[in-house]
Amino acid sequence: MIDRLKRIFESNKDRHSWIFILLPVALLGIFFFFITLNNVHTETYDIERFSNASATIRSPITIENEKETERKTRETVQSVQDRYNISNEITNEQISFIEEIFDAIIKMGEEPAINDVETGEEETSDQLTDQEKVTDLKKVLSEEINESVEDNTLIELMKFSPEELEDARAIFITSLEETLNNGVRTENLQTAGTNVRQTIDFSSLDQSLKEPLNELIEFAVTENSFFDYEKTSEARKEAAASVDPVLIRAGEVIVREGQPITNEVYEELELVGLLDDERNIFPLIGLSLLIILICSLIGLEMYRTARENEWNYGKIMVIFIISIIVVSLMKIISLYTTQSNHLFFVTPIATGVLLVKILINERLAIVLAALYSILGSVIFNGQIAGALNVEAGIYFLISQLTGIIFLINLKDRLAILKVGVGIAAVNIITVLLFLFLSFEKYSWIDLFIHSSFGLVSAFLAAVLTIGLLPFFETTLGILSDVKLLQLSNPNQPLMKKLLTEAPGTYHHSVMVANISETACEAIGANGLLARVGAYYHDIGKTVRPHYFIENQVSMRNPHDFIDPKESAEIIISHPYDGAEMLKKHKLPKEIIDIAMQHHATSLLQFFYYKATENNGNVKEADFRYPGPNPQTKEAAIICVCDSVEAAVRSLKEPTEEKIEAIVASIIKDKVADGQLDESPLTLKELNIIQSAICESLKGIFHSRIQYPMKEAN
């Protein structure tokens, strides 16, 4: 399947059509949709009232139970007591009336004899009848008292001494004042009077004095508390406003397996949409929009990556396959994750972005880290429609960004394990952060178990990255820095062959590698690719090493004994012999292309002019490399550096001026000869490359001090 897609992409490479982006993006969108479908799509049930639930049913959404909220509000409002206003005027008036009665009676008992106008005799109060006394008393009392208080009550009170009346007044008024201050309403008028009566009955007053006092209670205790409509209405409004809405929260158990489906349960099931298929369409629309946004961003990054890498469709397929792997891992782990075990901490989420950064670039890895985190928050939502596991999303994002940041100096595959150690540390810190922020109490064992989840996640991410990297490098032909570092090892078979069979060429290749890497880094090209490509660019010389001057030590030049055309054929064949050797050893295509293109279509001037001396009908094409010309920046730079290094090495006394002159001349000649026309190098970049090459060569071929030779004795 992969090979077939790759062939389709490569066969249509020149079209640069969006269809080669849209196809994998569409497939990803379909895959994401069906992977996350059950996370937003809720199952509906065919349930009858008063039957038993066949399974535990949870609410898929958070929604207000308006009917229950209304009932709760009604009960709360009904529980609010009526508000009353206590009239202080009435209270003070009634107390003043009682004060008036006692003052008048006490004063009458203290008055001296009264002079009768008609007889001229003095009469004392004791000589007056009870009715006369009451009549005289009523003359000084208020009209309200005279109308309400019985004469017998007053007569009985007048029988007691002022001292007894003072004691009675104090007890009566104190009890009356307390009762009236508490408020007396129509419905509790009798109770209020009883309270005053009990106070008097339990007092130390004379029993004969208690009876008139009890009769006086009916007048003294009166209604002074009246219903306040405004206050009552305001209190009821405040009570209604204080009632929190009754919510059925997402994930809340509505009914457990085996429990009866009561009317209340049935109404809740109906309210959250578990009895109606029509509501299920909305989560699907939302999921579709989310996936469209995610896939659009992935598509844009695919397009950008393809263009920057000259439409390398293998890298598009890398994004496609890695996305499927990462999302599948999350889905598998989510099947075993519950609200209590937090297994999402185990997910080796960093695997994808580590592979993307190694195989493609860091920018794309960061973008995908954010998108994978969003998908993770959906996948680990406990299959509750409308819910997102923010904790999982944040954890995934932090873990992935940590891997991207720590993956800097990649020297070999073991460096990935070192990155895994950094991810493990950050994962553990993040896990503990979530645990400590929660309100739940965790034991030391719980903290250890959850922390180990973060450690396992980092370990699995590192191991999976190391394990999957060769698959992408081999199957899709993606050349990673790790692969390049492996190829740069001197113990590689071809490198050892070059060193042992053509040591001069080996030294030349190392020099070209150093210069090429510096030049590439100066313009932002892949310096590591240039270095490794330079190591292998002349591997074809190992077929006939002695026909190349750098390997001719203590021997005659064999070209002196053969025809110039034959010499040219031997020299011209070495890029293609090298390409065949590289193909045989299954080296990456980029390295093979550099080997084939490093001489472009240049002319073997020495043998061409030598041939023309003997024969005037020599064809120039027979002495030119058949190409192709360099197609990439790295190949073009190696093409220049290969010629420059050989030319500068041939100088007897290299100076800065000579080096600058020869570098400028070689670049000018290659541009004029059209050898760099098919490469993406610009004139500005060529100027930067020229300066970088000169600086490197000056460092290599710097002037040395001539040490004096010691004369022999």
Secondary structure, DSSP 8 states (H G I E B T S, - for coil): -HHHHHHHHHHTGGG--THHHHHHHHHHHHHHHHHHHHHH--------TTSB-SS-EE-SS-EE-HHHHHHHHHHHHHTS---EEE-HHHHHHHHHHHHHHHHHHHHHHH---EE-TTT--EE-GGGS-HHHHHHHHHHHS-HHHHHHS-HHHHHHHTTS-HHHHHHHHHHHHHHHHHHHHT---GGGHHHHHHHHHHHHHTSSS-HHHHHHHHHHHHHH----EEE-HHHHHHHHHHHHHT----EE-TT-EEE-TT-B--HHHHHHHHHTTTT-GGGGHHHHHHHHHHHHHHHHHHHHHHHHHHHHTTS-HHHHHHHHHHHHHHHHHHHHHHTT--TTT-GGGG--THHHHHHHHHHT-HHHHHHHHHHHHHHHHHHTSTT-TT---HHHHHHHHHHHHHHHHH-----STHHHHHHHHHHHHHHHHHHHHHHHHSSS---HHHHHHHHHHHHHHHHHHHHHHHHHHHHHHHHS----HHHHHHHT-TTSHHHHHHHHH-HHHHHHHHHHHHHHHHHHHHHTS-HHHHHHHHHHTTGGGGSSGGGSGGG--SS--GGGGS-HHHHHHHHHHHHHHHHHHHHHTT--HHHHHHHHHTTTT-B-HHHHHHHHHH-TT--GGGGB-------SHHHHHHHHHHHHHHHHHT-SS--HHHHHHHHHHHHHHHHHTTTTTTS---HHHHHHHHHHHHHHHHHHS------------
